[in-house]
Amino acid sequence: MLDLKGLTPSEIERFCMAELGQKTGRGLAVARQLFGKRIEDLDAMKDLNRPLRAGLASRCRISSLAIEKREQAEDGTKKLLYRLEDGNIIEGVLIPGPGRLTLCVSTQVGCASGCGFCLTGSGGFVRNLTTAEMVNQIFAAAKLSPDPITNIVLMGTGEPLSNYDAVRKFAEIATDQHGMGYSPKKVTLSTCGLAPMIEKMAGEMDLSLAVSLNATTDEVRDRIMPVNKTYPLARLMQALHYYCDKTGNTVTIEYVLFKGVNDSDEDAHRLMALLKGLPCMINLLMFNHFQGAPFERPEEERVYAFRNTLLNHGHVAVVRNSRGKDIHAACGQLRAGYPE
């Protein structure tokens, strides 16, 4: 049976017209009931006519996702453990902030990127998530809070652009006026730097883009991010300039600082040279340690000196405080598990 949560509003509309003989607009009404009002029971969709509800019930299903465990950090961040229908486990993070509530969504079970500073990749890649499994993370997490989820970040487990087709449909559901209705500025995709897919998404996905850069030379980036051996810095920057030129958007550059590896004044100057002419803002993050990690967290003084170098030369740079470190929910710490 078709899973309605895996279909975009336009796909639901076409299905209702072609397969169920419904008039124009009836399928979009289904999408608004499901994604907008979060009604997950067809019988409860009273705005729909009875033949439409009966036709959907005979041909479609509405899946759900169980939260198996949840844990709350001292700062209010919640780590969520979801169990999928096939028994696999993924994680999400619900992050409260002033006037907002952000949900970190996973796109894969595991990850094949193998970044040396990220625990997720150490467990290897299992499979891509379906569009419905991504959508269901929002449905499940929303039930935990009286406040609405205001921001979506595709920064959980997995590389979103390695699951391109499912993520593209998820982005459409999230931002379509007949879907969840989020502003594209409130939905952010973070990638390790798959250059051709960045160029492809420029004409196909209307959302915000963040790129995990983390080095200013190919020698260092090759060591910490294997993707750089396929798409080195020059190729990545070419893709980012193309993306910004085509979309008119500003890119967020994520730069995780490692003690003695990429945090020198020389690195700061190389970073500015690398980003010259690119419409971007820079998020600086301190490495979040995990057992067996080959890197160390830099001193705060060094981090702010790095930031100040960027600021003094006219760049927009912010030091981001990692949320949920005490429950292993911070950047780079997700691996579908909980502390013993």
Sequence and secondary structure as in RCSB ss.txt:
>XXXX:A:sequence
MLDLKGLTPSEIERFCMAELGQKTGRGLAVARQLFGKRIEDLDAMKDLNRPLRAGLASRCRISSLAIEKREQAED
GTKKLLYRLEDGNIIEGVLIPGPGRLTLCVSTQVGCASGCGFCLTGSGGFVRNLTTAEMVNQIFAAAKLSPDPIT
NIVLMGTGEPLSNYDAVRKFAEIATDQHGMGYSPKKVTLSTCGLAPMIEKMAGEMDLSLAVSLNATTDEVRDRIM
PVNKTYPLARLMQALHYYCDKTGNTVTIEYVLFKGVNDSDEDAHRLMALLKGLPCMINLLMFNHFQGAPFERPEE
ERVYAFRNTLLNHGHVAVVRNSRGKDIHAACGQLRAGYPE
>XXXX:A:secstr
 EEGGGS HHHHHHHHHHTT   TTHHHHHHIIIIIS    GGG TTS HHHHHHHHHHEE    EEEEEEE TT
S EEEEEE TTS EEEEEEEEETTEEEEE   EEE SS  TT HHHHT EEEE  HHHHHHHHHHHHTT SS   
EEEE SSS GGGGHHHHHHHHHHHH TTTT   GGGEEEEES  HHHHHHHTTT  SEEEEE   SSHHHHHHH 
GGGGTS HHHHHHHHHHHHHHH   EEEEEEE TTTS SHHHHHHHHHHTTT  EEEEEEE    TT S     H
HHHHHHHHHHHHTT  EEEE  S GGGT STT  SS    
